[in-house]
Amino acid sequence: MAMKIEIVSREIIKPSSPTPQHLRNFKLSFIDQTAPAVYVPLLLFYLPKNDSDSHVVEAAERSQHLKTSLPKLLAELYPLAGIIKDRTTIECNDNGAEYIQARVDGTLADILKRPDCSILRSFLPVEMESTDSETGRIVFVQASFFECGGMVLGLCFSHKITDGTTLGTVVKSWSSIALSGSKDSVKFPEFNVASSIFHPLDSDIPPIMKVTRDESVITKRYVIESSKIVKLKAKAASPMVLQPTRFEAVSSLIWKCLDNVSRSIKGFPRLSVMSIYINLRKRTVPSLPGNAIGNAVGAFFPSHSTEKEIDFQDLVTKLSKGLKEFHKNAMETINEKKKAWLSMCGIENFGVRDDIDHYMCSSWCRFGFYEADFGWGKPAWATVPNWLVPNLVLLMDTKDGEGVEVFVTLKKEEMTLFELEKDLLEFAAVNPSVLN
């Protein structure tokens, strides 16, 4: 799909009021410190208005609306307007966010009819794998306007202060300001609460995982609609797990299909490990606010041997049991803080062994991205571009909040077999139109 994107303007948006001197140094938590050096992306697609006479005027008005509301957001969420000084501190110097306006030679329907995860990267304001995410500006925004009047809002936030929950919180706050024109009714999160529980490390240590672009991998999108979710959960149920959750059913299905591919290609028994990332905000003592800014993510690692035929219900049971144990023992693990986290997330150990298949699964469901109304309606699609990281699985809501969009990144040889998995195709549609 040929599509030309032209940068119209590029500017720095500063906070509407200066950050007080006593708030100029923001301490990262030890989870922030060890977060990968990448930008966390989000793309929000908005349909054109049918009654618009001039899409050029409308684009200018929407862009100005974003640039007027963003300073108010940055004044309240002041660390986002700073610079990462080192791996322990953000200097809240009101450096601001970079804002880019772009013009797209094409229509939004061209994208939404048959989404291409690799093309979606063009709507981001910065490369996701840029090392600037560790040392430079924290927030980048790109508003891209189509000839038809549709638009894409592309966001990139440094992972050093952003997880999926944080991204949802910031988008909700920003859209609320833009919609109301005021920040008075917006409930902003508190800062520094995460570092009070996840105390910063004393030394400057590297991230737990180095993320680099791997051009040998490919990302594919699969959609499991709400009606199929009901059937999948029924198939996942067993005497051990009577009512599996949506996450348990979907992630176990994907895990089973991944293992089938590995058995077909590698042909000998291996240990299959699935890293499951969990929001810790309600599991700390005292609990963190649900909208606390920063990285508050833990992980557990269910595993099994691929020597025997993989049973779907057994995987659901294993994953469900692991989740319950993690929830029960979360604070016990967290209380060990530095040693526990570094050993728990030392996933590089899995990657260097030839007898282990290591997959990573993260859910961005229930983050409220589809509520982001800046004044021209809610998004028709909230999504991410292709992560060029192998063996990654990301789950996101469908627009109705009941179905799941699954993004899977694999080596091209593995993806060729994964797409043919009967268990997958029984429930998932392969990259359907967003407009349906």
C-alpha positions as CSV (number, residue, x, y, z in Angstrom):
1,M,0.0,0.0,0.0
2,A,1.7,3.2,-1.2
3,M,1.0,6.1,1.1
4,K,2.9,9.4,1.3
5,I,3.1,11.2,4.6
6,E,4.4,14.7,4.6
7,I,5.6,16.5,7.7
8,V,3.8,20.0,7.8
9,S,5.3,21.4,11.0
10,R,7.3,20.4,14.0
11,E,7.4,22.3,17.3
12,I,8.0,22.0,21.0
13,I,5.0,22.3,23.3
14,K,5.9,23.7,26.8
15,P,3.8,23.4,30.0
16,S,1.3,26.2,30.5
17,S,2.9,27.0,33.9
18,P,6.4,26.4,35.2
19,T,7.3,23.5,37.4
20,P,8.1,24.8,41.0
21,Q,11.8,24.5,41.9
22,H,11.2,22.0,44.7
23,L,9.7,19.5,42.1
24,R,12.6,19.8,39.7
25,N,14.1,16.4,40.4
26,F,11.8,13.3,40.0
27,K,13.1,10.0,41.2
28,L,12.4,7.0,39.2
29,S,11.4,3.7,40.9
30,F,13.7,0.7,40.5
31,I,11.2,-0.8,38.1
32,D,11.4,2.5,36.0
33,Q,15.2,2.3,36.2
34,T,15.3,-1.2,34.7
35,A,12.6,-0.7,32.1
36,P,13.7,-1.3,28.5
37,A,15.1,1.7,26.5
38,V,12.2,2.1,24.1
39,Y,9.3,4.4,23.4
40,V,5.8,3.0,24.3
41,P,3.6,3.6,21.3
42,L,-0.2,4.2,20.7
43,L,-2.2,5.0,17.6
44,L,-5.7,6.4,17.8
45,F,-7.7,6.6,14.6
46,Y,-10.5,9.1,14.2
47,L,-13.1,8.9,11.3
48,P,-13.9,12.1,9.3
49,K,-17.0,14.1,9.9
50,N,-19.6,13.7,7.2
51,D,-20.7,17.3,7.4
52,S,-17.3,18.9,7.1
53,D,-17.0,21.4,4.2
54,S,-13.3,21.9,4.4
55,H,-11.0,19.1,5.7
56,V,-8.0,21.5,5.5
57,V,-9.7,23.9,8.0
58,E,-10.9,21.1,10.2
59,A,-7.3,19.7,10.3
60,A,-6.0,23.1,11.4
61,E,-8.6,23.4,14.1
62,R,-8.1,20.0,15.5
63,S,-4.3,20.5,15.5
64,Q,-4.7,23.8,17.3
65,H,-7.1,22.2,19.8
66,L,-4.4,19.5,20.6
67,K,-1.7,22.1,21.0
68,T,-3.9,24.2,23.3
69,S,-4.8,21.4,25.6
70,L,-1.4,19.7,25.7
71,P,0.3,22.5,27.7
72,K,-2.3,22.2,30.4
73,L,-1.7,18.4,30.7
74,L,2.1,18.9,30.9
75,A,1.7,21.5,33.6
76,E,0.0,18.9,35.8
77,L,2.0,15.8,34.7
78,Y,5.2,17.8,34.9
79,P,7.8,14.9,34.7
80,L,6.5,14.2,31.2
81,A,7.8,17.6,30.1
82,G,11.3,16.9,31.5
83,I,14.5,15.2,30.4
84,I,15.8,11.9,31.6
85,K,19.0,13.0,33.3
86,D,20.3,9.6,34.1
87,R,18.9,6.2,35.0
88,T,17.8,7.4,38.4
89,T,16.2,10.9,37.8
90,I,14.1,13.0,35.5
91,E,15.0,16.6,35.4
92,C,11.7,18.4,35.4
93,N,12.9,21.4,33.5
94,D,9.8,22.2,31.4
95,N,11.6,21.1,28.2
96,G,8.3,20.1,26.8
97,A,6.9,17.6,24.3
98,E,7.6,17.5,20.6
99,Y,4.5,17.9,18.5
100,I,4.4,17.0,14.8
101,Q,1.7,17.8,12.3
102,A,1.6,15.7,9.1
103,R,-0.5,15.4,5.9
104,V,-1.3,12.0,4.5
105,D,-1.8,11.5,0.7
106,G,-4.7,9.0,0.9
107,T,-7.8,8.1,2.9
108,L,-8.3,6.6,6.3
109,A,-10.4,3.8,4.8
110,D,-7.3,2.7,2.9
111,I,-5.6,1.9,6.3
112,L,-8.6,0.6,8.1
113,K,-9.9,-1.8,5.4
114,R,-6.7,-4.0,5.6
115,P,-4.4,-2.8,8.4
116,D,-0.7,-3.3,7.8
117,C,1.3,-3.3,11.1
118,S,4.5,-2.2,9.3
119,I,2.8,0.8,7.6
120,L,1.4,1.9,11.0
121,R,4.9,2.8,12.1
122,S,4.8,5.8,9.7
123,F,2.2,7.5,12.0
124,L,4.6,7.5,15.0
125,P,6.5,10.7,15.8
126,V,9.8,8.8,16.7
127,E,11.3,5.4,16.2
128,M,10.2,3.1,19.0
129,E,13.6,1.6,19.5
130,S,15.4,5.0,19.7
131,T,18.0,5.2,22.5
132,D,16.8,8.7,23.1
133,S,14.1,7.1,25.2
134,E,16.7,6.6,27.9
135,T,18.4,9.9,27.9
136,G,16.2,12.5,26.1
137,R,12.8,13.9,25.7
138,I,9.9,11.8,27.2
139,V,6.8,12.7,25.1
140,F,6.4,12.8,21.3
141,V,3.1,13.4,19.5
142,Q,2.2,13.2,15.8
143,A,-1.2,14.3,14.4
144,S,-1.6,13.0,10.9
145,F,-4.5,14.2,8.7
146,F,-5.9,12.4,5.7
147,E,-7.4,13.9,2.6
148,C,-10.8,12.5,3.6
149,G,-10.8,14.4,7.0
150,G,-9.8,11.4,9.1
151,M,-6.9,11.6,11.4
152,V,-4.4,9.5,13.4
153,L,-3.0,10.6,16.7
154,G,0.4,8.9,17.2
155,L,1.9,8.9,20.7
156,C,5.4,7.8,21.9
157,F,6.2,7.9,25.6
158,S,9.6,6.9,27.1
159,H,9.3,3.5,28.8
160,K,11.4,4.9,31.6
161,I,8.2,6.4,33.1
162,T,5.5,4.7,31.1
163,D,3.7,1.3,31.1
164,G,0.4,0.5,29.4
165,T,-1.6,1.7,32.4
166,T,0.3,5.0,32.5
167,L,-0.4,5.5,28.8
168,G,-4.1,5.0,29.3
169,T,-4.1,7.4,32.3
170,V,-2.4,10.1,30.4
171,V,-4.6,9.8,27.3
172,K,-7.7,9.9,29.5
173,S,-6.5,13.0,31.3
174,W,-5.5,14.8,28.1
175,S,-8.7,14.0,26.2
176,S,-10.7,15.2,29.3
177,I,-8.9,18.5,29.3
178,A,-9.4,18.9,25.5
179,L,-13.1,18.0,25.6
180,S,-14.0,20.3,28.6
181,G,-11.5,23.0,27.8
182,S,-10.4,23.0,31.5
183,K,-8.4,20.9,33.8
184,D,-10.5,21.7,36.8
185,S,-12.7,18.6,36.6
186,V,-9.8,16.2,35.8
187,K,-8.5,14.0,38.5
188,F,-4.8,13.8,38.0
189,P,-2.6,11.1,39.4
190,E,0.0,11.7,42.1
191,F,3.7,11.3,41.4
192,N,6.5,9.8,43.4
193,V,4.1,7.2,44.9
194,A,5.7,4.3,43.0
195,S,9.2,5.2,44.1
196,S,8.0,5.2,47.7
197,I,7.3,1.5,47.4
198,F,9.7,0.4,44.7
199,H,12.7,2.2,46.2
200,P,15.3,3.4,43.6
201,L,18.5,1.4,43.1
202,D,21.6,3.1,44.3
203,S,23.7,2.4,41.2
204,D,23.3,3.1,37.5
205,I,22.4,-0.3,36.1
206,P,21.4,-1.2,32.6
207,P,17.8,-2.2,31.5
208,I,16.7,-5.7,32.1
209,M,16.2,-6.3,28.4
210,K,17.9,-4.7,25.4
211,V,15.4,-4.0,22.6
212,T,16.8,-3.7,19.1
213,R,15.0,-3.9,15.7
214,D,15.0,-7.4,14.3
215,E,14.1,-7.2,10.6
216,S,13.8,-10.9,10.4
217,V,10.5,-10.9,12.3
218,I,6.9,-10.0,11.3
219,T,3.9,-8.9,13.3
220,K,0.4,-10.2,12.4
221,R,-3.0,-9.1,13.8
222,Y,-5.8,-11.5,14.8
223,V,-9.2,-10.6,16.1
224,I,-11.3,-12.8,18.4
225,E,-14.8,-11.3,18.4
226,S,-17.0,-11.3,21.6
227,S,-19.1,-14.3,20.3
228,K,-16.0,-16.3,19.8
229,I,-14.6,-15.3,23.2
230,V,-17.7,-17.0,24.7
231,K,-17.0,-20.2,22.8
232,L,-13.3,-20.1,23.6
233,K,-13.9,-19.7,27.3
234,A,-16.4,-22.6,27.2
235,K,-13.7,-24.8,25.6
236,A,-11.1,-23.6,28.1
237,A,-13.3,-24.5,31.1
238,S,-12.5,-27.7,33.1
239,P,-13.1,-29.1,36.6
240,M,-9.8,-27.3,37.6
241,V,-10.9,-23.9,36.1
242,L,-14.6,-23.7,36.0
243,Q,-14.8,-20.1,34.7
244,P,-11.6,-19.1,32.9
245,T,-11.2,-15.4,32.3
246,R,-10.9,-13.8,28.8
247,F,-7.2,-13.3,29.3
248,E,-6.6,-16.9,30.5
249,A,-8.5,-18.4,27.5
250,V,-6.9,-16.2,24.8
251,S,-3.3,-16.2,26.1
252,S,-3.5,-20.0,26.5
253,L,-4.8,-20.5,23.0
254,I,-2.0,-18.4,21.6
255,W,0.6,-20.2,23.7
256,K,-0.7,-23.6,22.5
257,C,-0.4,-22.5,18.9
258,L,3.1,-21.2,19.4
259,D,4.2,-24.5,20.9
260,N,2.7,-26.4,18.0
261,V,4.8,-24.3,15.6
262,S,7.9,-24.9,17.7
263,R,7.3,-28.7,17.7
264,S,6.9,-28.6,13.9
265,I,10.1,-26.6,13.2
266,K,12.5,-27.8,15.9
267,G,11.2,-31.4,16.2
268,F,12.5,-32.2,19.7
269,P,11.2,-31.6,23.3
270,R,11.8,-28.2,24.7
271,L,10.9,-26.1,27.7
272,S,8.2,-23.5,26.8
273,V,8.2,-20.4,29.0
274,M,5.6,-17.7,28.8
275,S,6.4,-14.4,30.6
276,I,3.2,-12.9,31.8
277,Y,3.3,-9.3,32.8
278,I,1.0,-8.1,35.6
279,N,-0.2,-4.7,36.9
280,L,1.0,-4.3,40.5
281,R,-0.9,-1.2,41.4
282,K,-3.6,-2.9,43.5
283,R,-1.3,-5.5,44.8
284,T,1.2,-3.4,46.8
285,V,0.9,-2.6,50.5
286,P,-0.2,0.1,50.7
287,S,-1.8,-0.1,47.3
288,L,-0.9,2.3,44.6
289,P,-3.6,4.5,43.0
290,G,-5.0,2.8,39.9
291,N,-3.9,5.8,37.9
292,A,-0.4,6.0,39.4
293,I,2.2,7.2,36.8
294,G,5.3,5.1,36.1
295,N,6.1,1.4,35.6
296,A,4.3,-0.8,38.2
297,V,4.6,-4.2,36.5
298,G,5.6,-7.6,37.8
299,A,6.0,-10.9,36.0
300,F,5.6,-14.6,36.4
301,F,6.8,-17.4,34.2
302,P,4.6,-20.4,33.7
303,S,6.3,-23.2,31.8
304,H,5.9,-26.7,30.5
305,S,7.6,-29.3,28.4
306,T,6.6,-29.7,24.7
307,E,7.5,-33.4,24.9
308,K,3.9,-34.5,25.0
309,E,0.9,-33.2,23.0
310,I,-0.1,-29.9,24.3
311,D,-3.5,-29.8,26.0
312,F,-5.4,-26.5,25.9
313,Q,-7.2,-27.0,29.2
314,D,-3.9,-27.9,30.9
315,L,-2.4,-24.7,29.8
316,V,-5.4,-22.7,31.0
317,T,-5.1,-24.5,34.4
318,K,-1.3,-23.8,34.6
319,L,-1.8,-20.1,33.7
320,S,-4.8,-19.6,36.1
321,K,-2.9,-21.3,38.9
322,G,0.2,-19.1,38.3
323,L,-1.9,-15.9,38.3
324,K,-3.6,-16.8,41.6
325,E,-0.2,-17.6,43.2
326,F,1.3,-14.4,41.9
327,H,-1.6,-12.4,43.3
328,K,-1.3,-14.1,46.6
329,N,2.4,-13.7,46.9
330,A,2.9,-10.4,45.1
331,M,3.9,-8.4,48.1
332,E,6.2,-11.1,49.4
333,T,8.0,-10.9,46.1
334,I,7.9,-7.1,45.9
335,N,9.2,-6.8,49.5
336,E,12.5,-8.2,48.4
337,K,12.5,-5.4,45.9
338,K,15.9,-5.1,44.2
339,K,17.1,-8.7,44.3
340,A,13.6,-10.2,43.6
341,W,12.9,-7.9,40.6
342,L,16.3,-8.3,38.9
343,S,16.1,-12.1,39.2
344,M,12.5,-12.3,38.3
345,C,12.9,-10.3,35.2
346,G,16.3,-11.7,34.2
347,I,14.6,-13.1,31.1
348,E,17.8,-12.9,29.1
349,N,18.6,-16.2,30.8
350,F,15.8,-17.8,28.8
351,G,17.0,-16.3,25.5
352,V,20.5,-17.8,25.5
353,R,19.5,-21.5,25.9
354,D,18.8,-23.6,22.8
355,D,16.4,-25.9,24.6
356,I,14.0,-23.1,25.7
357,D,11.3,-21.3,23.8
358,H,10.6,-18.0,25.6
359,Y,7.5,-16.0,24.8
360,M,6.4,-12.7,26.3
361,C,2.7,-11.8,26.8
362,S,1.3,-8.5,27.8
363,S,-2.4,-7.4,28.0
364,W,-3.4,-3.8,27.3
365,C,-7.0,-4.6,27.7
366,R,-9.3,-2.4,29.9
367,F,-7.0,0.6,29.6
368,G,-9.8,2.9,28.2
369,F,-8.2,3.9,25.0
370,Y,-11.5,3.9,23.2
371,E,-12.8,6.6,25.6
372,A,-10.3,9.2,24.3
373,D,-12.7,11.8,22.9
374,F,-10.8,15.1,22.2
375,G,-13.8,16.8,20.9
376,W,-14.4,15.0,17.6
377,G,-15.8,11.7,18.9
378,K,-14.2,8.5,20.2
379,P,-11.6,6.6,18.1
380,A,-12.6,4.1,15.5
381,W,-9.5,2.1,16.3
382,A,-6.9,2.1,19.1
383,T,-3.8,0.0,18.2
384,V,0.0,-0.3,18.0
385,P,2.4,-0.8,15.1
386,N,4.6,-3.8,14.7
387,W,7.1,-4.4,17.5
388,L,10.2,-5.8,15.9
389,V,10.9,-8.0,18.9
390,P,10.5,-11.8,18.3
391,N,8.1,-14.0,20.4
392,L,6.0,-11.1,21.6
393,V,2.2,-11.3,22.2
394,L,0.2,-8.2,22.9
395,L,-3.5,-8.2,23.6
396,M,-5.8,-5.2,23.1
397,D,-9.6,-4.6,23.3
398,T,-11.8,-4.5,20.3
399,K,-13.9,-1.4,20.1
400,D,-16.9,-3.0,21.9
401,G,-14.6,-3.9,24.8
402,E,-15.6,-7.6,24.7
403,G,-13.4,-9.0,21.9
404,V,-9.6,-9.1,21.8
405,E,-7.1,-8.0,19.1
406,V,-4.0,-10.2,19.3
407,F,-0.7,-9.0,17.9
408,V,1.9,-11.7,17.5
409,T,5.5,-11.1,16.4
410,L,7.5,-14.1,15.2
411,K,10.3,-15.1,12.8
412,K,8.9,-15.2,9.3
413,E,9.3,-19.0,9.0
414,E,7.4,-19.5,12.3
415,M,4.7,-17.0,11.3
416,T,4.1,-19.0,8.1
417,L,3.1,-22.0,10.2
418,F,1.4,-20.0,13.0
419,E,-1.1,-18.6,10.5
420,L,-2.2,-22.1,9.5
421,E,-2.9,-23.3,13.1
422,K,-6.4,-24.8,13.1
423,D,-7.0,-24.0,16.8
424,L,-6.2,-20.3,16.0
425,L,-8.4,-20.1,12.9
426,E,-11.3,-21.7,14.8
427,F,-11.7,-18.6,16.9
428,A,-9.6,-15.8,15.3
429,A,-10.1,-13.8,12.1
430,V,-6.9,-12.9,10.3
431,N,-6.5,-9.1,10.1
432,P,-10.2,-8.2,9.4
433,S,-11.3,-4.7,8.4
434,V,-11.6,-2.3,11.2
435,L,-14.7,-0.8,9.5
436,N,-16.8,-4.0,9.7
